[in-house]
Amino acid sequence: MLKIRPVPAVPADPVPTPAPQPNAPAWAALFDAVVVVSLPGSADRRAHIARHLPAAGIHDYSFFDATAADDPAVAAAHARGEVASFPSCFRCGGFDCGRADCNNVLIPPQVATFITYLRLWQHIAQGTARRVLVLEDDVHLHAHTGGVLAWMAEAVAQGTLPFVPGRPCLLRLGWARCADHEATTLHRADEGVQMANPCHALTREYAAALLQRYRGIVHTADEYQHRLAPLPGEAWTVYPPMASELSWSDGVFASTIHPKTVRLQHLRAIGDHAGAAQHEQVLRQHIKKKHFRPLLVAGHPRCGTGYAAQLCGQLGLDVGHEQLGRDGISSWMFAVDADDNPYALDAAARTRRALAWKHLVVPVRDLATAAPSVMRDSEHAPPSYAFRRQHILRLTGLDLDTLATPLERAVRSVTSWMRILLAQQPALWFRIEDPPEALREFLIQAALCGAEARAVVLDTAAVNADKPYQGVRRPKPGLDAAAWRALPADTQAEIQWYCATFGYPHPALQAEACAA
């Protein structure tokens, strides 16, 4: 178990609604306070609560401001080592269960939700209310709620439902809409587990127990509260559930954690086509599952990622080029974190944010031969240039569009991309013009290949050297020494850095030697 420092005291007083009238007796008999968990900016959800709860007899309630996914508290929890990291899966402990939809990594909204509930439990444990009803801001109370409340009050009075002050108790009262909500006349309670964050109640003592038993954010808040933390006899599930929620079940609201297909269906059903298109993009870019592979190969386009993938394949590894293989991926776009890579060949290759790896390997190419290929690529593959420009500007502050010539843009694209990669401390960089022994030996030493790989005769022919663009093979521009000498001083400095770092002669000297 992680050693966790005590939960810091965080001001967490809920925001009260103005001058409420008392709650209906059915609610007041069971709950001393009603708290609604809600992000401060969720105006549509708060408006729903303002309409929905009074209609159900709840007038005296307070909003508890949730922690946002981009709150510094999320990064701080990671920095303190409180959050389960990937690999491996926080659910099963493995690298990959094989399910494409498995959420195996705690994403920022999940961490923020857990922090929210830590603050809420602290507020309840230190407060005066002995029994608290907790609702999330997309809750939907069903028509049979009154009957459930009456049954609960009788069960508490008879001592069969131990929701009383002075002892730890959790009541699970509402979850994602399902067949449970249809059996409205059969009232009962058992210790079966339901993820009831949308609607649940707890005693002050159970809130204190949740804090006392906390050992880090090693699962989701609902799993911790409803499954992992309770001792036998402390947590009870009441049937039928009195509530469901409007994001997971109905798509009326967008989920604040994982975007849902049901939301897309709802938007289409109400004719919000622009909203549906936007939500489709959110669904496409959302990451709930990470992959682990031992090898990531990343470089600059036209500088050897395809060649490196082929070499790995000859040595017995499955390293996909622009797609995920069993042992890794080779993709120039994986040099950076991006939402949507333009040339991904499968879903896993769309973004590096969905990958964890052990070894980063970087192929490099002589600027003298790379620059003409990159100039051609930038002209005839606009998405490639736009992607590189965007991330070079984001990470270095250099806008390639401000440079005067195609050659200068190509050079600075390569040098900037390499600076971005070297800052990530690759396990190996190798020159693609050299015999591939450095790569071969690295893979053997990293136990990715066996010693028998030393005997493999490798085909080192260039890969995709005359790449067609939209089915047409385009010539590369010719560059003489004068073109290289004409580049401005800051670009010359970048060339000098690149050549010194990777051991290449200056391209102008090479051009002069060829002309002699």
Secondary structure, 3 states (H helix, E strand, C coil): CCCCCCCCCCCCCCEECCCCCCCCHHHHCCCCEEEEEECCCCHHHHHHHHHHHHHCCCCCCEEEECCCCCCHHHHHHHHCCCECCCCCCCCCCCCCCCCCCCCCCCCHHHHHHHHHHHHHHHHHHCCCCCEEEEEECCEEECCCHHHHHHHHHHHHHHCCCCCCCCCCCEEEEECCCCHHHHCCCCCEEECCCCCCCCEEEEEHHHHHHHHHHCCCECCCHHHHHHHHCCCCCCEEEEECCCEEECCCCCCCCCCCCCCCHHHHHHHHHCCCHHHHHHHHHHHHHCCCCCEEEEEEECCCCCCCHHHHHHHHHHCCCCEEECCCCCCEEECHHHHCCCCCCCCCCCHHHHCHHHEEEEEEEEEECCHHHHHHHHHHHHHHCHHHHHHHHHHHHHHHCCCHHHCCCHHHHHHHHHHHHHHHHHCCCCCEEEECCCCCHHHHHHHHHCCCCCHHHHHCCCCCCCCCCCCEECCEECCCCCCCHHHHHCCCHHHHHHHHHHHHHHCCCCHHHHHHHHHC
